[in-house]
Amino acid sequence: MTTVTEPTMTELPRLLPPAQDGEQVQDLHTHVARHGRLPYRERQGTLIHDIEAAGLTGRGGAAFPVHHKLAAVYAAADRRRRPPVVIANGAESEPASDKDATLLWLAPHLVLDGLQLVAEAVGADTAILYTHADRSNDVGRRLRNAVAEREAATLDRVPVQLAEAPPRFLAGQETALINHLTGGPSVPTFIPPRVTERGYHGNPTLVQNVETLAHLALIARRGPRWFRAVGTRDEPGSMLATIRRADGKPRITEVPLGMPLKELTGEVRPDQGVLVGGYHGTWISGQQAAALTLDNASLEAAGARVGAGIVITLPADRCGLIETANAVRYLALESAGQCGPCLNGLPRIAAAFAELASGRARPQTRADLERWCGLVTGRGACHHPDGTARFVRSALVTFATEADRHAKGRCTATNAGTKTGANYKPFLPIPKATARMEDDWT
Amino acid sequence: MAEKLIVNPIDCEGHGACAELLPELIAMDEWGYPIVDPRPLPPGLERHARAAVSACPTLALRLLRAER
């Protein structure tokens, strides 16, 4: 009997190695011993119904229903008589997130299982795993080893190609990813066509976040009911979250959707800033965070979204305005520079926010910021301007009182004048960014 | 079938011909890029919309069948 007992149904972590294994990498042997063999269906399409019943949504940030994408690719391939392509997207570009890198490092076989299963479900003949060179571990070598282990065991039916993403914020954006993999620059393209219709070399293409594929590999084994045993009715299952508190170190934890946010933030003062969803996400106050749960239905009330599960508690001695200014400058530099509103708006937004942070704001600075945020929203080929505007607007609300103080030359967090910026130690992780030109890309 | 205007913001270089020909539906932002009314074309403006589409030097402005 393989009946799953109730305690197992709700046991976490599901994806990462169990706590007693610590940071131990799950090699193929450990992986199969824990999860069982890869359950091929031997028929195209059948997995799609299970995924729909499970209610799995994309864990890359957009929370799009996975079965819709699977069905779209399946239908497009059938209609156009083109073999589809499946791509596991591990190009986790939010600098504050570390969950995909952690998953790929500790449990690569779960992701590779998921990739094989979606390849079978849509009838794909090409499978690609797209990742960044990891910031701390040699994840590329780890993945090459994992693929070799599976080759030796003749596990994979569709050979997996490994590809490396450039270290840019937009590298994981779906159309930028396709563009890069087909020899172009890593910049977004205009939709339509959708990649599910015409993606990699014009073929119907499924792009799924690596964590999404890992969940899918477990749903294929244990069924939709098991998946729904945690999470909320409308947003079932668990997700990987990246938590940062006072020490600034990222902690990756697997949590059920609907978990109280205060369990992730720890103790926060009502006026402390909490960033939900990363640099395309939303600042909320500690007071708001205390009343919300980690699911979109709850976060919506504060204008926030779960995104890729980033929850950052800003320490009391750091300034939300300075932190936001640093992040917005990075976002402006990471614009692909292709669309007029983003190219013109983001640098102006970044400069104005820097004025706000450094106490040099002019009377109209905040009104300019509001107007420019409105002007860039919805007017790019991708959502980079929208996400940046959301982030900036949320900072203007959450740190409104602090902005008033900065206007008078005082900063609460540093308990000093705003001119002392040189001694300020930034909290949010900001990679080095440089303005991008298309011909920088090779 | 109703149609609507869309602009490909990557191709658009802000020449401004569209806003000149169809001010009813296209405004210019402060950087010289068009803000296009996303709603289906109102009756009577189809011909002007087509003229604006043809006038775009970068072919960034298009007419799409509106889904709703």
Boltz contact constraints between the chains, C-beta under 6 A:
constraints:
  - contact:
      token1: [A, 190]
      token2: [B, 8]
      max_distance: 6.0
  - contact:
      token1: [A, 190]
      token2: [B, 10]
      max_distance: 6.0
  - contact:
      token1: [A, 338]
      token2: [B, 10]
      max_distance: 6.0
  - contact:
      token1: [A, 339]
      token2: [B, 9]
      max_distance: 6.0
  - contact:
      token1: [A, 339]
      token2: [B, 10]
      max_distance: 6.0
  - contact:
      token1: [A, 340]
      token2: [B, 14]
      max_distance: 6.0
  - contact:
      token1: [A, 340]
      token2: [B, 33]
      max_distance: 6.0
  - contact:
      token1: [A, 341]
      token2: [B, 33]
      max_distance: 6.0
  - contact:
      token1: [A, 344]
      token2: [B, 31]
      max_distance: 6.0
  - contact:
      token1: [A, 375]
      token2: [B, 29]
      max_distance: 6.0
  - contact:
      token1: [A, 379]
      token2: [B, 9]
      max_distance: 6.0
  - contact:
      token1: [A, 380]
      token2: [B, 9]
      max_distance: 6.0
  - contact:
      token1: [A, 381]
      token2: [B, 9]
      max_distance: 6.0
  - contact:
      token1: [A, 381]
      token2: [B, 10]
      max_distance: 6.0
